[in-house]
Amino acid sequence: MFDNILGNEKVKELLVQANQSKKISHSYMFIGTEGIGKKMIAKEFAKMILCTAENQYCGKCKSCIEFNTNNNPDFKIIEPDGNSIKIEQIRDFQAKVLEKPIISGRKVYIINDSDKMTKEAQNCLLKTLEEPPEFITIILIASNESSFLTTIKSRCMIIHFDKISSSKIEKFLEDNYQTKIDSPTMIQAFQGSIGKAIQLKEKKEQYEKIEEILYNLEKMDKVDILNKAEELYKAKDEKNEILEYINVVLLELAKRSSKYADCIPIVEETKRRFQYNANYDMSIDNMLFHFWEQVN
């Protein structure tokens, strides 16, 4: 059932054993970096729990069929409304949680990006976690464990997800996207996340050009920098991702010389400028010129 999901074999085994032994917790917390398959595994676990076959995962019963078509009434995913999960969403969830399952013996609710719950929403959720209906399983998916109230964490079975190895990610990209990544820096930027790897491979050429600029700063003059900056001008809509990647490259270069580490505060200052709606192209020029002054 988890065959198409890469990595975290121990987590998968733990969840299968919980289902087979009928020792399913009322509340789980899946913690790990973004893009490593937490939501995919949570959905497969939910389908397994709701399957009406005895001690197995059939894929053919009414529950499985309706799950696969997103019509299973015993399953629901709650996503952030804007930048947060609000108390109104949790109150609506609490009203529906009390309704008995329709097809299966249980109901499963996934709260995705649950570390984006407001404090009010968390306090509201706590009431359900303290006295959950016997037929409910709640799965909180998050990247930042420290965002939760201690009282929330104490009532969940916390499962930590591992990052996926670089070799597995490289093989995944080659097998599924016919993409070979030659840059060690780009592989490092994946941060063990398949989701990030898929996003970055779409911009492989762009990121390679950014690397070229940074690796050749000491050989360039200001005119060269302006000519090369065109690639960064095109990336306005992905400025935050681009700046994060620049930081990764600078950290790699810092292994050669500490002067590149001194460029990282320049990137952070550029981020702050963007928060105050500074002109994008001018801010990029300013950042690159400061890099050049720092390393030459």
N, C-alpha and C positions, 0 to 999 in steps of 0.2 A: 504493500500500500504506500510505502514511502520510497519506492524504487526510483522515482524520477526527481527526488529531492537530494541534493548533494550534501554530504557531511552530517555531523552530529549523530553518528550511529548509536552512541550510548543513550542519547535522549530518546531516539526512536524505540530502542529496545525497552527502555523504562516504561514508555507509554503503552507499548504492546502488552507488556507483562501486567500493567495496572488494569488494562481492559480484560485480559484473559482471566485474571484472578478476581475480577469484580471489586477491586480496591481502588475505585476512581474517586479522587478528591472532589469536594464541592467547589474548590477554588484553586487555580494555578496561576503562577506568575512566570511567564516566559521572558527571560532577560538576555539581551545580547545586542551586538552592534546591528545597525540597520542593514537589510539586504542579505541576511544569511539564512533566510528560509523559515523564520519563526512563525509567520502567518500561514505559510503553506503547510507546515507541520501541524499547526493548531487546527487547520481545517480538516486535514486528513484524520487527526485524532478525533475531531468532532464527528466525522462521518463514521468512524469506527465505533464510537460510543453509541451512536444512534442506530446503527445497523441492527435489524431485528433478528438476524440469524444467531444461533446459539454459539457463543464463544468463538466467533470468527468474523470475518470481514468479507461479506459475499459480493457486494457491488451490484446485486440483482434485485434486492427486496424493494418494496415501495419507498422506504426511507432513503436508501442509497440512490435510487433513480431520481427521486425528487430533490435530493441534495445536489446531484450532478447538474440539475437544471435550475438550481437556485430557487426552488419552490418548497423546500422542506419547512413546514410551519414550526418545527421544534428547534430550528437553528436561526441564529441572528448574529450579524456583525455590527457593532457600534463603531463608527468612525468619528474623528474630531469634526466639530462644526466650526469651520474656519481654523483658527489657531489653537483651539482648546476643546475639551469635552466638558460640556456645561451641566450644571445641576439639573436643568430641565430634561436633558437626555437621560440622566440616571433615574430621575423620578418616573419617566415614561417606561424605562426598562424595568423598574421595580414593580410597576403595576402589571406588566406582562409576565414577569417571572412567576407570579403567583398562579397563573393559569396552568392547568395540568397539560402534559404533553398530549399530542393528538395522534401521532403515528407510533412513536417509540416509547420506551419506558422512561426516557430521560429527555431533558432539554439542555441545549448548549448555547451559551452566549459568549462571544469573543468581543472583548473591548480592545480594539487596535489602537496603538499609540496611546496607551492608557496613562503613560507618564505625562500626558498633556491634560489630564483632568485637573480642574480647578480644585482648590482646597475644599470648597463647599461641596463639589461633586464627590470628592473622596469621602468626606464625612457622611454624605448621604449614602454612598455605596456601602459604607461600613455596617449600616443597619442590616443589609441583606447578607453580608459576609458573616455577621455574628449569628444570624438565625436563617440560614438558607433553606428553602424547600428541599425535601429529601431527594427530589428528582432533578435538581439543577446542577450543572457544572459551568462555572464561570472561568474563562481564561483571559487573563490580563497580559497583553503583549506590550513590551516596552524596551527602550534602549538604556534609560537612565533610572537605575534602581533607587538612587538617592532622592528622586522626586516624590516618592511615596511616603505617606505617613507611616510611622512605625506600626501603628495599629492595623493598617491595611496589610503590611508585609507579614505580620505575625499570624494572620488568618489565611495565608496562602501557602501552598507548596511551591517554593521558589526553585525553578529549573534554569540553570545558566547554560546558554548556548555558546559553543566554541566558534572562533573564527575558522574559516575554511582555508586549508593550506594553499599556498601560491601554486604549487604544482597541480593541484586538483582544479584550481580556477583556470590555469593556462590550458589544461587538457579540455576543460569544459568549453572554453572559447574556440579552441581548434576544432573540436568535434561538432559543436552546434552552430558556430558562426563562421567557420573557416577563417578565423582570425588568429594570427600569431603575434604575440606581443614580445618585442625584442628589448624593450626598455626596462631595466631593473627598477628604475624609479617609478614607472607607471604601474608595474606589478605591486610595488610597495604601496602605491596610492589606493589600490583596491581594498586595503585594510581587512583582508580576509572576507570580503563581502562579494557574493555573486552579483547582487543588485548593482553595486557600485561598478563592478567589472563590466557589466552589460552597458551601463551608461557611458563609461569612459571609452569603451572600445569604439563607440559611435563617433568619438572625437579624437581618435588615435592620431590622425594626421595633424590636427590642431595642437595637441599636447606635445607632439614631437617637435613642432616648430617653437613652442614655448621653451622646451628644454634646450633647443639650439641657441636661443637668445641667451639664456642664463649661463650655459656652459661656455659661451664665447664672450662674456662681458669684458674680460681682461684684454681681448684682442680688438675690441670695437672702439669707435669714437662716437660722439653724440649724433653725428649724421647717420651713421650705421644704425644706431638705436632707433631713431625716428623712422627709418626705412623698414626696420624689422617690426616695429610696434603695430603695424597694420593688422597683424594676426590677432593681437589683443583687442584692437578697436572693434573687430567683428564679434567679439565675445561678450558684448555688453549685457545680454540677457542671461548669461551664465557667470556673471562677475564673481559671485561668491565661490562657486566651484573652482573657477580659474585661480582665484587668490589662494584657495586651500591647496591647489596643486602646486602653485609657485612655492608655497611654504615647504611642501614635501621635497621639491627639487633643491631648495636652499639647504634643508637639513642634510640632504645627501652630499651637497657640495661642501658643507661645513666639516665633513670628515677630512677634506683636503686642507681647508683653511678656516679658522674661526671667523674671519672677516665676513664669510657668507652667513654665519649665524647672526651677525650684527645687522643683516638685511631684514631679518624677520620682523623686528619692530616697525620697519618701514611698511611692510605689508599690512600690519595691524593698524597703522595710522591711515593707510589707504582705505581699509574697511570702515574706519570711523568717518572718513570724509564722505564715503558713499551713503552712510546713514543720514548725513546732513545734506544729501542731494547735491554733492559737488559735481561739477562737470566731469563726465566719465573719461573722455579722451585726455583732457588736461591732467587728471589725476593719475592716469596710466603713465603719461609722459613724465610726470613728476616722480613717480615711483621708480621708473627705470633709470632716470638720471641720478637719483639718490643711490640706487644700486651701483651704478657705474662709479660714482664718486667714492663709494665705500670700498670697492674692491681694487681700485686703481691708485 
